[in-house]
Amino acid sequence: MSIQVLQTTILNMIKLKHSAHPAPFQTFSGANFIKCLSLNAHSIVNKLPEWYHLLYGCDNDIIFVTETWLHGEIPSSLLDPDGRFDVIRCDRL
């Protein structure tokens, strides 16, 4: 998947979530926001307990992860066992 396709996919997901819920991201001051997290995992498979805490224990809308070291033999279901999120991957070959 190219970077441009990945960017378009993410933007479309944000637009879809925002259009489905006119004001889904309300703070106490009434401002709209999307809660994002950027993480350099340096291999995510050996950090799954910490990953699951970030995924399910924190209130993030989008999580960007670099250096996951994932490959085709690792299923996306390992990253989100509950199936709550859309996993978009760009594994290195």
N, C-alpha and C positions, 0 to 999 in steps of 0.2 A: 504494500500500500504506500503510495507516495505521500509526502508531507502535505501537499495541496489537498489531496483527497481526505486525509486525516483531519486537516483544519476545517474543511467544509462539513465533514461528518459531525465534528464537535459543535460547530456553530449551529447546524441544523438541529441537533439534540437540545441545545440551549433554547433555541427558538420554539421548538415543540413543547418543551417543558413549560416555558413561559406562557405560550399561548393556551396551553391546557389549563393553567392556573393563572389568571390575570395578574395576581400579585403574590406569587408563592414565596418570595424571599423578603419578608417583612422584619425589620429590626424594631427595637423599642421606640426608635425615633420615626418610624414609618418609611425609612429609606429602603429601596429595593437593592438587593445584592445577591451574588452567587458565591458560596463559600467553596474556595478551591484550595487544593494542597498540591505542592510540587515536591517530589521525592526522588532522590538518586539512591536507588536500592542497592546497587553493587551486589547483585544476585538476590532476588526476592524469595526464591524457593527456600533458602535456609533461614528466612525471617518470617515464616508464615504466621506464627502467633502474634507477632507485632503488627503484621499486615492486617490480620483479621480484626485486631483492635482498632486500627485506623479506619478500616472499612466499615465495621459495624458499631464500634463504640463511639465514634466521633460523627459529628453532623456535617459531613462534606457532601457537596453536590457533584463536584468533579475532582478526580485525583489524577494528576499527571505523574507517571513514573518513568524514569530513565534508567538505563543500565540494569534492566531486569534480568538479563542473561537467559531469557526464555528461548525456547526453540519448539519446533513442531511436535515433539513428543510430549510436551507438557500441555495438558488441556486447559482451556480458559476456565473450566469449572473448578479447577484447583484454586484459582484466584478469587472466585466468588461462589463458594459452595451453595449459598442460599439463593443465588440467581436474582439478586436485588438490583444489579447494575448491568449496564451494557459495557462489556469488555471489548475495547478496541486495541488490537495489538499490531505492532510493526516489528516482528522478530528479525534479527539479522540472519542471513543465510550462512 
